[in-house]
Amino acid sequence: MSLFHDIFSADDKILFVSNIYQNRNHAKRSKKKVKIYNHYIKNKNVLFRLKQETLPYMFDDEDDAESYCTCQFSLECRKQDIRDPLLKAICNQDFQSLKPRFNDLNYPDEFFINVTKGVIFFIYDDRGCEVIANDIETIRPLYEKYTNWVDEYYREEINQRFK
């Protein structure tokens, strides 16, 4: 939550993107996935901007990749349009007993793109997230504030980038 609130301000334009990876035969029946947006977006009028695309499977190095596709939902919104439990639901996916969480075993990848600042925030699960920017100086304050949160495995590489 702290990173999200530091990355996004009330005036920033956000693109909230969900990638759902599924068998091509089931892609046409993926309308129920929109429940993520219905439940976690405060202003229902914003939902009229929700877009859906069917894209090639993002992981083409896997066996049988041709049988799969990526259903991508995207919504232009503002920070105040997103309910805080959304971030908790993303983190809780691997824990059946924790709430809130999505009610799907194949939960989507959720990306929050700060269009205004050129920053991508991706929470991959309860273990962590990635913050990516067009310009490293944009996220330098985050690095300085949260440097102790950097995973030990990547610490040396990330420290080198900010020198």
Buried (B, 14 or more C-beta within 10 A) or exposed (E): EEBBEBBBEEEBBBBBBBBBBBEEEEBEEBEEBBEBBEBBBEEEEBBEEBEBEBEEBBEEEEEEEEEBBBBBBBBBBBBEBBBEBBBBBBBBBEEEEEEBBBEEEEBBBBBBBBEEBEBBBBBEBEEEBEBBBEEEEBBEEBBEEBEEEBEEEEEEEEEEEEE
